[in-house]
Amino acid sequence: MTSGQTSTPPVGRTGSSNGLAVAALVTGVAGILFALLVPIVGVVLGVVAIGLAVAARRGGVRSGQATAGLVTGVLAVVVAVVTMVAAYALLT
């Protein structure tokens, strides 16, 4: 070892984070919340979350965040559709 080298590892995060997976998860959770209040926005956010999760999983690494984003996106779409059908049934 020369005098310029050190044996300590660099300080920082050791794990890698997939930005698309995180975005899919956040969008999916927001889609579930909006699906209960404004179902059209919930459907849009759910579809965006599904697209982001599929793009994140296509990279070859199937992270838990990408899978959670996919599940929350699908759940947002389902909850929004159920909310729309219930609102239609109550208002007609």
Buried (B, 14 or more C-beta within 10 A) or exposed (E): EEEEEEEEEEEEEEEEEBEBBBBBBBBBBBBBBBBEEBBEBBBBBBBBBBBBBBBBBEEEEEBEBBBBBBBBBBBBBBBBBEBBEEEEEEEE
